[in-house]
């Protein structure tokens, strides 16, 4: 979705993926031709429609157009001042330059737009849905001067003087820069959807000016999300119970008085668990000089935590097999994410044994909620849909939310039903928003989050820019080239494992 100047059709599938994963959508332009303005408007409308927020389209479209026009104008201003050999940060020279800025640039706008494109001055639109909030940002790489910042905030402070858009239009405003009236109308537009100037921020950092609007989804949408989650939670009670033999063994593991020999004996009584344990011990992770064939030795090597994770892995697979459905692509992604998570943990968190031990199962089960959505028997989902529609939720809204917006929460509730450890439950719940995860599980969750995104990046479903740099920094990944090389090595190793 990151675009240059050419006209491209709206990719609804990409918008849905970004919303479900809490990732940003970004469009970059250097000259802002009319086609690009229209395209940005189409993206915003499609984005809001997917969130069931069509009532915001008219108002946010105006806000978006106002902000991107102002950003383009700010870039033009920088070129104009350079051409006139004027210092834009000097108040006296700034006021001198602005006297004829509008007339001179409008009469020769193509020249100035080409100049700012050559100078690399861009306008960037960012849309994101995360933590039940809509964020719309317009960036341009022309930092505000101190007095530009002051003038804008002086104009915004005048909003309280006006009771309506008509009232503002009837007032005489400073025409030197022309942006004052538009910003005031923008705030009045936000008020029409129940917001205030506090929902709008303008900041200058890291060489950019950022205009940011943050809005909560409508009360109805929030209520609908709660109802759907509640109905899924009720339906989760009808899901298969965790396999009894595994639950019994897990209870034994939680007893501090249990001896390792007793654990080994119980595992030996289950052919499936015996095979899984020996497979795990004899994997490349343990790098044994010769294969281990003794269950007692295997139990000692894997340890209590490792056995627990093995049990939850096997138990989950058995339980999901009972749910039904067949989604080979989803399970391939789960195994690939698990493999990547384990190897990222082993290489970047070598000092934390718990993260390494938990990374594989957390990667495998991170999309547990989506597995239920996409693999469950049709009647399971139909029952939830009927219950939600009976409570006033539109069928179309249900389908949109069903596409995965809250699958982390649903997956976490399933994990709680099956008495999973807090670490696994936390990763499932926060794998798309690791910054919200409890501190003790944040690094583990971040590792799975990066592994998950790496697989989507490799399949072309997301672009590198959509991954937050501060998240990558936690694993000392600084560039796309570095990210790509790590991913290529993991992908090659994963293919060898499954061949």
Secondary structure, 3 states (H helix, E strand, C coil): CCCCCCCCCCCHHHHHHHHHHCCCEEEEECCCCHHHHHHHHHHHHHHHHHCCCHHHHHHHHHHHHHHHHHHHHHHHHHHHHHHCCCCCCCHHHHHHHHCCHHHHHHCCHHHHHHHHHHCCCCEEEEEEEECCEEEEEEEECCCCCHHHHHHHHHHHHHHHHCCCHHHHHCCCCCCCCCHHHHHHHHHHHHHHCCCCHHHEEEEEECCEEEEEEEEECCHHHHHHHHHHHHHHHHHHCCCCCCCHHHHHHHHHHCCCCCCHHHHHHHHHCCHHHHHHHHHHHCCCCCCCCCCCCCHHHHHHHHHHHHHHHHHHHHHHHHHHHHHCCCCHHHHHHHHHHHHHHHHHHHHHCCCCHHHHHHHHHHHHHCCHHHHHHHHCCHHHHHHHHHHHHHCCCCHHHHHHHHCCCCHHHHHHHHHHHCCCCHHHHHHHHHCCCHHHCCHHHHHHHHHHHHHHHHHHHHCCCCCHHHCCHHHHHCCCCCCHHHHHHHHHHHHHHHHHHHC
